[in-house]
Amino acid sequence: MQAPATEAFYAALADGTYQPTLHCQGPWDPGACHGGPPSALALHEILRHDGGGGLVVGQLNIDLLGPVPLETIAFSTRTLREGRRIQLVETTGAAGGRPVINLRAWKLLAAGDGITDVGITATIPGPAAGRPSSAISAFPYGAAIDWSFLEGDFGQTGPSTAWATPRIPLVEGEEIAPIEAAVLVADSANGISSVLPIDNYLFIPPAVSTTIIRYPKETTVAISARTQISSDGIGITRATLLDASGPFAYLQQPLYVAAR
């Protein structure tokens, strides 16, 4: 792939069509994207497909239909369920002649008059309390994010908590929204909380399900992740996403696990 000379994850080519840059490249395959950039780009398309009426995204179900190549990706977006209070919107991205990612989003009416936060109290130390990671910065996607680890590290086994801030925009010439930044980094939950050595095992999530309880206020977000794996060769990563005010979303990733 000939990557555009741009300091962003994607360059927009036409309506719904984007060219990835090398910043999308993940650790598993030099010809494939990390799951974060195409997931955030799919959300970007959902947010562009705005039906109005004060609806916000409350649930994201992302399916990675195979490796997402470092090739042009084109999205097709449609509303599956119309509604003034609740909508279901779907977008599918195709690259290299096949669908590679599907995102279904439940959009909910934000009608919080007279409602106060309930159960959203936990906070964690800020990014200044953490440390950078040379391991996660060793591949292009990881290097395009500012990481500050409070617990664990990429390539280290065990639970992990890290702050992450994108260094570059998602789409060239556009400001990244905080909720897009959250999805951009959230797919790293399984990688930063691995319980098996990454040099010897694969633990790949084919899907991510994220429930949002409020929109984050900034593009610096924290991932607090834990992974469990069974002898059956499958597993799960659970994570909490936080900003300076506390938790704003919860996610789960099913894991395919195999020896390399």
C-alpha positions as CSV (number, residue, x, y, z in Angstrom):
1,M,0.0,0.0,0.0
2,Q,1.2,3.5,-0.9
3,A,0.2,5.5,2.2
4,P,-0.8,9.2,1.8
5,A,1.7,11.6,3.3
6,T,-0.6,12.7,6.1
7,E,-0.4,12.8,9.9
8,A,-3.8,11.1,10.4
9,F,-5.1,7.6,10.5
10,Y,-7.2,8.1,7.4
11,A,-7.5,10.4,4.4
12,A,-11.0,10.9,3.1
13,L,-11.2,10.1,-0.6
14,A,-15.0,10.5,-1.2
15,D,-18.2,10.3,0.7
16,G,-17.8,7.3,3.0
17,T,-14.5,6.2,1.4
18,Y,-11.1,6.5,3.1
19,Q,-7.5,5.6,2.6
20,P,-5.6,4.3,5.6
21,T,-2.1,5.4,6.4
22,L,0.7,3.4,8.0
23,H,-0.4,4.8,11.4
24,C,-3.2,2.2,11.3
25,Q,-0.8,-0.8,11.2
26,G,-1.1,-3.2,14.1
27,P,1.2,-5.7,15.8
28,W,-0.1,-8.9,14.3
29,D,0.3,-8.4,10.5
30,P,2.2,-5.7,8.7
31,G,-0.4,-5.7,6.0
32,A,-3.4,-5.2,8.4
33,C,-4.8,-2.5,10.5
34,H,-5.1,-2.6,14.3
35,G,-8.7,-3.0,15.2
36,G,-8.9,0.5,16.8
37,P,-8.7,2.7,13.7
38,P,-11.4,1.0,11.5
39,S,-13.7,0.7,14.6
40,A,-13.4,4.4,15.3
41,L,-13.9,5.1,11.6
42,A,-17.1,3.0,11.5
43,L,-18.3,5.1,14.5
44,H,-17.4,8.2,12.6
45,E,-19.7,7.1,9.8
46,I,-22.5,6.3,12.3
47,L,-22.2,9.9,13.7
48,R,-22.2,11.4,10.2
49,H,-25.5,9.5,9.6
50,D,-27.3,11.7,12.0
51,G,-31.0,11.4,12.1
52,G,-31.3,14.4,14.4
53,G,-33.7,14.6,17.3
54,G,-31.1,14.6,20.1
55,L,-30.2,10.9,19.9
56,V,-26.8,9.7,21.2
57,V,-25.0,6.4,20.8
58,G,-25.7,4.1,23.8
59,Q,-24.4,0.7,22.6
60,L,-21.9,-0.3,20.0
61,N,-21.5,-3.8,18.6
62,I,-18.5,-4.1,16.4
63,D,-17.7,-7.3,14.4
64,L,-14.4,-7.6,12.6
65,L,-15.2,-9.9,9.7
66,G,-11.5,-10.8,9.1
67,P,-8.2,-8.9,9.0
68,V,-8.8,-5.3,7.9
69,P,-6.2,-4.7,5.2
70,L,-4.2,-1.5,4.8
71,E,-6.3,-0.7,1.7
72,T,-9.1,1.7,0.8
73,I,-12.2,1.1,2.8
74,A,-15.7,2.2,1.8
75,F,-18.7,2.3,4.2
76,S,-22.4,1.8,3.5
77,T,-24.7,3.0,6.3
78,R,-28.4,2.5,6.9
79,T,-31.0,2.8,9.6
80,L,-32.4,-0.6,10.6
81,R,-35.0,0.7,13.1
82,E,-36.5,4.1,12.9
83,G,-37.7,5.9,16.0
84,R,-37.9,9.2,17.8
85,R,-36.5,7.8,21.0
86,I,-34.6,4.7,20.0
87,Q,-32.9,3.9,16.7
88,L,-30.7,1.1,15.4
89,V,-28.1,2.1,12.8
90,E,-25.7,-0.1,10.9
91,T,-22.6,0.5,8.9
92,T,-20.5,-2.0,6.9
93,G,-17.0,-1.3,5.7
94,A,-15.6,-3.1,2.6
95,A,-11.9,-3.4,1.6
96,G,-10.2,-5.5,-1.0
97,G,-13.5,-6.6,-2.4
98,R,-15.0,-7.9,0.8
99,P,-16.8,-6.7,3.9
100,V,-14.3,-6.4,6.7
101,I,-16.1,-4.6,9.6
102,N,-19.7,-4.2,10.7
103,L,-20.9,-1.9,13.4
104,R,-24.4,-1.7,14.8
105,A,-25.2,1.2,17.1
106,W,-28.2,1.7,19.3
107,K,-29.0,5.4,19.4
108,L,-31.0,6.7,22.4
109,L,-32.8,9.9,23.1
110,A,-30.8,12.0,25.5
111,A,-33.6,13.3,27.8
112,G,-31.9,13.6,31.1
113,D,-33.9,16.5,32.6
114,G,-34.0,16.1,36.3
115,I,-31.8,13.0,36.3
116,T,-28.5,13.0,38.2
117,D,-25.5,10.7,38.0
118,V,-26.1,7.4,39.9
119,G,-23.3,5.0,40.6
120,I,-20.6,6.9,38.5
121,T,-18.2,7.8,41.3
122,A,-14.9,5.9,40.9
123,T,-11.9,7.9,39.6
124,I,-8.3,6.9,39.1
125,P,-5.0,8.8,39.2
126,G,-4.4,11.0,36.1
127,P,-1.9,10.4,33.3
128,A,0.9,12.3,35.1
129,A,0.9,9.4,37.7
130,G,1.7,6.8,35.0
131,R,4.7,5.8,32.8
132,P,5.2,5.5,29.0
133,S,5.5,2.2,27.2
134,S,8.2,1.4,24.7
135,A,6.6,-2.0,24.0
136,I,3.3,-0.6,22.7
137,S,5.1,2.2,20.8
138,A,7.1,-0.4,18.8
139,F,4.4,-0.6,16.0
140,P,2.8,2.3,14.1
141,Y,-0.7,2.3,15.7
142,G,0.8,2.1,19.2
143,A,3.2,4.9,18.4
144,A,0.4,7.1,17.2
145,I,-1.1,7.1,20.8
146,D,0.3,8.7,23.9
147,W,0.2,6.0,26.6
148,S,0.6,6.4,30.3
149,F,0.4,3.1,32.3
150,L,-0.7,3.1,35.9
151,E,-0.7,-0.8,36.0
152,G,0.7,-3.4,33.7
153,D,2.0,-2.9,30.2
154,F,1.6,-4.1,26.6
155,G,3.4,-7.5,26.4
156,Q,3.3,-8.0,30.2
157,T,0.9,-10.5,31.5
158,G,-1.9,-9.5,33.9
159,P,-4.4,-6.8,34.5
160,S,-3.6,-3.3,33.1
161,T,-4.8,0.3,33.4
162,A,-3.5,2.9,31.0
163,W,-4.4,6.4,29.9
164,A,-4.3,6.9,26.1
165,T,-4.4,10.1,24.0
166,P,-4.4,10.0,20.2
167,R,-1.4,12.1,18.8
168,I,-3.0,12.5,15.4
169,P,-6.6,13.0,14.0
170,L,-8.7,10.0,13.0
171,V,-9.5,11.6,9.6
172,E,-7.2,14.2,8.0
173,G,-8.5,17.8,8.5
174,E,-11.2,16.8,11.0
175,E,-11.1,17.1,14.8
176,I,-11.5,13.8,16.5
177,A,-14.5,13.6,18.9
178,P,-13.9,12.3,22.4
179,I,-16.2,9.3,21.8
180,E,-14.3,8.5,18.6
181,A,-11.0,8.7,20.5
182,A,-12.4,6.3,23.1
183,V,-13.3,3.7,20.4
184,L,-9.9,4.2,18.7
185,V,-8.1,3.1,21.9
186,A,-10.7,0.7,23.4
187,D,-9.8,-2.2,21.1
188,S,-6.4,-2.4,22.8
189,A,-8.0,-3.7,26.0
190,N,-7.1,-7.4,25.3
191,G,-3.5,-6.4,24.2
192,I,-2.7,-4.5,27.3
193,S,-4.2,-7.1,29.7
194,S,-2.9,-10.3,28.1
195,V,-2.5,-13.4,30.4
196,L,-0.4,-15.3,27.9
197,P,3.0,-14.3,26.4
198,I,2.3,-12.4,23.1
199,D,5.4,-14.0,21.5
200,N,4.0,-17.5,21.9
201,Y,0.2,-17.1,21.7
202,L,-2.5,-15.3,19.6
203,F,-5.5,-13.9,21.5
204,I,-7.5,-12.1,18.9
205,P,-10.9,-10.4,19.5
206,P,-13.3,-10.9,16.5
207,A,-15.8,-8.5,18.1
208,V,-16.2,-5.7,20.7
209,S,-19.4,-4.8,22.5
210,T,-19.4,-1.4,24.3
211,T,-22.1,0.1,26.4
212,I,-21.9,3.9,26.9
213,I,-23.4,5.5,30.0
214,R,-22.3,9.0,29.1
215,Y,-20.1,10.7,26.4
216,P,-16.5,11.3,27.5
217,K,-15.5,15.0,27.9
218,E,-12.0,14.8,26.4
219,T,-9.9,12.8,24.1
220,T,-7.6,11.5,26.9
221,V,-9.3,8.3,28.1
222,A,-8.3,5.4,30.4
223,I,-8.7,1.7,29.8
224,S,-8.8,-0.6,32.9
225,A,-8.8,-4.1,31.5
226,R,-8.8,-7.7,32.8
227,T,-8.6,-10.9,30.7
228,Q,-9.7,-14.5,31.5
229,I,-8.9,-17.5,29.3
230,S,-10.1,-21.1,29.6
231,S,-8.5,-24.4,28.7
232,D,-11.1,-24.6,25.9
233,G,-9.0,-22.1,24.0
234,I,-11.4,-19.2,24.2
235,G,-11.6,-16.2,26.6
236,I,-12.9,-12.8,27.4
237,T,-11.5,-9.3,28.1
238,R,-13.6,-6.9,30.2
239,A,-12.7,-3.3,30.5
240,T,-13.9,0.0,32.0
241,L,-13.3,3.2,30.0
242,L,-12.8,6.3,32.1
243,D,-12.1,10.0,31.8
244,A,-11.2,12.5,34.6
245,S,-14.8,12.4,35.9
246,G,-14.8,8.6,36.2
247,P,-16.3,5.6,34.2
248,F,-18.2,6.4,31.0
249,A,-18.4,3.0,29.2
250,Y,-17.9,-0.7,29.7
251,L,-16.7,-3.2,27.0
252,Q,-16.3,-6.9,26.4
253,Q,-14.2,-8.7,23.8
254,P,-14.5,-12.5,23.1
255,L,-11.1,-14.0,22.4
256,Y,-9.9,-16.6,19.9
257,V,-6.8,-18.1,21.6
258,A,-4.2,-20.3,19.9
259,A,-0.5,-21.1,20.1
260,R,1.5,-19.4,17.4
